[in-house]
Amino acid sequence: MSQPSNTSQNAMPPGRLLELHDVAVHFPTRDGVVRAVNGVSYHVDKGEVLGIVGESGSGKSVTARSIMRLTAANAVDAGGSVRFRRKDGSEVLISAEHRQSRTMRALRGGEIGMVFQEPMTALSPVHTIGTQIMRTVMLHRKVSKAEARARAIELLTKVQMPRPHDIVDRYPHHLSGGMRQRAMIALALACDPTLLIADEPTTALDVTTEAQILHLLKSLQQELGMAIVFITHNFGVVADIADRVAVMYLGRVIETGTVDEIFYEPKHPYTQALLRSIPRLGGEKTRRLRTIRGSVPDPYSVPQGCSFHPRCDHAVAGRCDVVVPAEARFPSGQVARCHRAGEVLPEAAE
């Protein structure tokens, strides 16, 4: 079987850890083709936290799974490239055909860790927490069973699991939701990855536990120096943990920028609309929350031109509904995929 290729062509800039370019993932069905990811490009630098935010169905999770080559069996890689810088400094170009390759298996868990939204379905119900962590450690490192068990206890301690020496021999169904998520994080960190992909890791948790997990991830990121791709639909979570933000809509990244740029100087009408729908502590009492008009289009029939134009208050007939907008780049590095991104729209000043 062919391996992901190490190549110097189109080499990533120094300090770059991950780079997606024009990635597309489609799902053929009896009713048509779902273009879940339709030309996504973003990058992550070493030690950076990138927040990926968007509504359900925007393609956030499918994009993340495509990095790990963990998409469903019926997924079709419709184009684009994924590049990753390994611990030894070499670059690897990951393609769909490398899903089961030796190098890909080494990357999963060994250099890229993943935390899933629902650990109860991600963790094996018939193996103890310790066994699952030990297997990952022994797969990627030449250690004894005793050393792997010690590593499992060390990791459970690192993620602030209560009674780690006891929990190591417990099964997932013995643990609370927050404890299972801590176990999932410990498993993802088993071999000191340089990149952690966290796919809505706090969505199923109560507010208190969510805050604890976010604090834990921030502490671990600072301690270990790893980069994180943090996927969420919650702008508040993004503001709390991310350095930069990528906003997705209908399978595309429509805006990227620093947290401050996205929150205080959003350029895309969709980003502006999302922010207007969020209540703000200490905000004006007379400020009314506004919903985004219309509904997300049918994924089988994505609108021509800008996919947001049917819901946009600033769409220009004959342009926005015909031509897919190119990226508008600003001096600060902020990027928006909108025909009118350079204009000062009324909502940007609210």
N, C-alpha and C positions, 0 to 999 in steps of 0.2 A: 504493500500500500504506500502511496506517495505521502510525503511529509510536508507540513507547512514550510514554505521556502524561506531561507534567510537570504535577504537581498539588500544591496545598497542602492538599488534604483528607487528614486523618489524617497530617499531616506528622510526620516522624521527629524525635526530640529532638536538640538541638544536640550535635555530636560523633558522632552515629550515622552510620555509613557504609553499612551493609547491614542489611536487615530482611526476614526471611521470616516470613510469617504463615499458618499452617494450609495449607501447600503439600502437594498430593497429586499423585502421578504413578502411573498404572496402565498395565499392559501386557496387553491382551486377547490370549488365545491360544486354540487349539482346545480346550485342557483347562480353560479358565476364565480368570479375571482375576487377574493378579498385582498386588497392591497394594504395590508396591515402596516408595513413599513415601505415608504415610497420615496427613497432618495435622502436618507438621513446622513448628515455629516456633523461630527463634533469631535473634540479632542480632550484629553485629560493629561495634565502635566504631573510630574512626580510630586507626591505629597499634597496634591490639590483635592478639594472636595467639590465635585460637580453635581449640582442638583438638577434632576430631570423632572419637570413638572408638566402636567396636562390632565385633561379629563380622561375618564375611563374610555378605552378604545382608541386612544391617540397613538398607540404603538410603542409606548415607553418600555413595557416589559418584554415585548417581542424583540425589540432592538437589543436589550440587555442580554437576552438569551442567545441572540445571534452571535454575540461576542464569544460566549462560551460554547457555541455550537450545540445548544441544548433546546433548539426549537422542535416543535412537534414533527412527527414523521412525515406528515403531508405538507410541510412547509417547503416552499420553493425559493431557493436563493436566486433572486432575479437581478443581481448585479451589485456592484460596489466592492469595497475592500475594507478589511480590518487589519490594522498593524499594531503590534505590541512589542515593547522593548523588554527583553528578558533580564533576569538578575545579572547575567554575565555581560550585559551591555549590547548583545546582538539583537537584531530586529527579526521578527517573524511575521510573515504574511499569512493570515489565517483564511482558509477557503472552506466552502461547504463540504467538499469531498474529503476534508481532513477530520471530519467529525470523530472518527474512531482511531485516528492515527496515534502513534506512540508519543509524538511531541504534544499533541492536543491533550492526551491523558496526563502528561507531565505538567502542562499549564493549569489544567483544572485542579484546584486544591493546592498544587505546589507553588504556583505563582499568582494565580487569580482565585480569590475566594468569593463565594456567593451566599448571601443571606436571603432566604425566601420569605414571602409575606406570611405564609401559614406553615410553621415548622412541623405541625402535626402531620401534614401530608409529605413534607420533605424528609423528615426523620423516619427511620425504619421502626415500626411498632414492635418488632420481634427481637430487637437487639438493644442492649443497655446503652445509655449515653456514652459510657466509657468505651465500650466495644467499638462504637461507630467512630469516635475520635481516634482510638488506637489504630483502627484499620487505615484511616487516612494517613496517619503519621508513618506507619510501617510501609505503606505503598510508596511514599516519596522519600523515605529516609531509611538507611540501614541501621536499624536499632532493634534491640531485643524487646520482647513482650513486656518485660518489667519496666524498661525505659519508656516504652510507649504509654504504659499506664501512668507512670510518673508525669509524663508530658500532659496526659489528659487531665490529671488532677491540677497541674500547674495552670492549664488553660482555663479550667472551671473557676479556679481562684482568681485568675486575671479578669474574668468577666463578672466578678463579684457574685458568684453563685453561692448561696448559703449552704453550708455543710458540704463542701466539694468532695470530701472523702466518702460521704454517704451517697451523694447524687451520682457519682461515677458508676454505681452499680444499679441505678434505677432506670426504669423504662420511661419513654416519653409520656405515656398516659398517666404516670405518677406525678407529673409536674404541672404547675400552673402555666398559663399562657406566657407570662413574663419569663418564667424560668426556662420554658422550652425555647424561647427566643434567645436567651442567654446561651443555652446549650448550642443552638444553631450558630451563633456568633463564634463560640469557642471552636466548633468544628471548622468553620470557614477560616479561622486564624491558625489552624493546626500546624501549618508549615510556613508561617510568616510570609504571606503573600504581599506583593508590592501594590496590588490593586484589589479592593474589596467592592463587589457589586451588591448593593443593598436594595432589594426590590420591595418597596413598600413594607419595611420591616416592622412598622408600628401601627399599621392600619387596623389590625384586629385587636389592639390592646386598649385598655382604659387609659384615661388622660394621665393619671399618676404614673402608671407603668410606662407609658409612651415617653414621658419626660425622663424617666430613669434610663431607658434604653438609648435615647438621644444623647444624654449626658455621657453614658458609657461609650458610645461610638466616638464622640468627640474626644474623650480622654484617650481612648485607644489609638485614634488617628494621630494625636499629638505625640503620644508615647512611642509608637512604632514607626511613624513617618510614612505610613502607607497612603496611597490615593484612594478616594472613595467615589463611586458613582452612586448617588443616592436618588432613588426613584420614588416619587410621591405625587399625590394630587393636591397636597396641602401646602399652600404658599407659606403658612406660618412655620412649618417644619423646615422648609427651604431657607427661610430667613435665619433660622436658628443654627443651621449646621453648614451651609454651603459657602464656598468662596465665589463661584460663578454659577449661573443658572442657564439652562437650555429649556425653552418652552416649546412643547410639541402640540400639534393639532393635525388630526387625520393623517398620521403616518409621516409627517414632516416636522423638522425643527424650524419654527417660524421666527424665533428670536433667541439670541444669546447675549449675555453680558454679565458684569459683576452683579452681586446682590443689590448694591446701591443703584446701579443703572437700571436694573429691571424694576425695582420698587419705586424709584423716584423719577426716572426718565424713560419710561417704556416707549418704544417707538412703534410697535405693532398694535393695531386696533384690538386684536384678540387678547394680548397681554393686558392692555388697558382695561378691557371689559372684565377680565378675570379679577383684576385688582379692585375694580369698582364694586364687585359683588361680595367683597370680604369686609366684615365688620372690623373696625379698628378701635383698640382701647385708647381712651383719651381723645377720640375724634369728636368732631362737631356733632351735637345731638340732633341737629336738623339735617345732617347728611343722610340721604336715603340710599339704601342699597339697591343696585340695579341688576336685574338678571340679563343674561345675553339673549337677545330675541331669537326666536326660531329654535330649532333643535339640530343636533349633530346629523349631518347627511347620512344616507344609507351607505355603508361601507362597500356595497357592491357597485355603487354608482357615484364615485367621487366627482364633485362639480368640476367643470372645465375651468381653466385659468387658476386664479387663487381659490383654494378650497374653502376659504372663509368668506368669500364674497357674498353668498346668500344671506349671511347673518351680520354683515358689516354695515355700519352706518355711514361709512365713507367710501364705499365702492363706486367706481367710475364705470358706467356702462360702456361696453365696447372695448374696454381695456382689462379691468379686473376679472371680468367673466370670460375672457378669451385667452389672455397671455399669462402663463405661470410667472410670477414675479421672480426676478433675480435677487441675489443677496445685495442689500445696501450696507456698505461698511462705513463705519464712523471712525474718526481719528482715535477715539479712546479704545477701539477694538470691539465695540458693540456691533452686532450684526442683526439686521431684520430683513425678513423676506416679504417685502411689501412695496407696491408701486409708489405709495405715498409716504414711505418711511422718513424721508427727509423733511417733510412738512410738519409744522407745529399744529397738530390736531387739537381741538378743544379739550378732549378728555385727558391729554397729556399734562395739562396745567391744573387739573382738579386735585 
